[in-house]
């Protein structure tokens, strides 16, 4: 299984800039944002840079949703 770099808030200015820069450098990405438009960015990065990109919609301001994300990542065995 490949290792991923996680970036949160990918539909915002800094988050999307970080994602594009890391994709350009060839990192596989695991992206999160509370806005579903993050999937559009994920697809763009897959197509443009040929990397693996996973996107999960998550509002990280919610403790319950953060824990759900954590449990999902643990179950999937993701490496960061």
C-alpha positions, -999 to +999 in steps of 0.1 A: +000+000+000+013+035-009+019+062+016-001+094+014+003+130+024-029+144+040-041+179+033-072+194+049-092+223+037-084+217+000-111+239-015-096+270+002-066+290-009-038+275+010-052+240+011-056+239-027-022+255-032-005+229-010-023+201-028-013+213-063+023+218-052+025+184-036+009+167-066+034+184-089+061+168-067+046+134-072+031+128-037+000+106-034-026+126-016-054+121+009-076+152+008-103+164+031-127+193+031-162+200+043-171+211+008-178+184-018-160+204-045-129+188-031-137+158-053-133+180-084-098+190-073-090+154-065-100+144-100-081+172-116-049+162-097-053+126-107-057+135-144-030+162-145-002+145-124-010+108-126-009+103-089-032+085-064-056+109-048-083+100-023-109+126-012-131+124+019-157+150+027-153+158+064-161+188+086-131+187+109-146+212+133-169+183+145-153+160+171-176+132+160-167+135+124-130+137+132-133+105+151-152+089+123-125+099+098-098+086+122-116+052+125-120+050+087-083+057+081-074+031+107-097+005+092-083+012+057-047+009+070-037+042+055+000+052+058+009+089+060 
